[in-house]
Amino acid sequence: MDLSTLKYIVPSVVYSFVGILILVISFVIIEKIAPENLWKKIVDEENVALSILAAAFMIAVAIIISSAIHE
């Protein structure tokens, strides 16, 4: 592997980790703002509607993060 390839791989990996970190932090913030414990509702009570809502939130935040990183 030459340096020109490494020049593109390293920033991609760093941006990926930063994006995942921002996604997790934003989910934790939403978890704290919500009136009930979302994770408990999703895992213990198997609330499918809340799972779909959380997935949609994560997809939306991921699109926003990828757009910001792409610029």
C-alpha positions in Angstrom: 0.0 0.0 0.0 1.5 3.3 -1.0 1.1 6.7 0.7 -1.4 8.0 -1.8 -3.9 5.3 -0.9 -3.2 5.8 2.8 -3.8 9.5 2.4 -7.5 8.7 1.6 -8.1 5.8 4.0 -7.0 7.5 7.2 -9.4 10.5 6.9 -12.2 8.1 6.0 -11.7 6.0 9.1 -11.4 9.1 11.3 -14.6 10.7 9.8 -16.4 7.4 10.3 -15.5 7.2 14.0 -16.4 10.9 14.5 -19.7 10.3 12.8 -20.5 7.3 14.9 -19.6 9.2 18.0 -21.8 12.1 17.1 -24.7 9.7 16.4 -24.3 7.9 19.7 -24.1 11.3 21.6 -27.2 12.6 19.8 -29.1 9.4 20.7 -28.1 9.7 24.4 -29.3 13.4 24.4 -32.7 12.3 22.9 -32.8 9.6 25.6 -32.3 12.1 28.3 -34.9 14.5 26.8 -37.6 11.9 26.4 -40.1 11.5 29.3 -39.5 7.7 29.5 -36.5 5.4 29.1 -36.5 4.7 25.3 -33.9 1.9 25.5 -35.9 0.1 28.2 -39.1 0.4 26.1 -37.4 -0.9 23.0 -35.5 -3.8 24.6 -37.6 -5.0 27.5 -41.1 -4.2 26.3 -40.2 -4.8 22.6 -42.0 -1.7 21.4 -41.8 -1.9 17.6 -43.2 1.5 16.9 -40.6 3.1 19.1 -37.8 1.0 17.5 -38.9 2.3 14.1 -38.9 5.9 15.4 -35.4 5.4 16.8 -34.2 3.9 13.6 -35.6 6.8 11.6 -33.9 9.3 14.0 -30.6 7.5 13.5 -30.9 7.5 9.7 -31.8 11.2 9.7 -28.8 12.1 11.9 -26.5 9.9 9.9 -27.6 11.7 6.7 -27.0 15.1 8.3 -23.5 14.0 9.6 -22.5 12.5 6.2 -23.6 15.7 4.5 -21.5 17.8 6.9 -18.5 15.6 6.6 -18.7 15.5 2.8 -18.5 19.2 2.5 
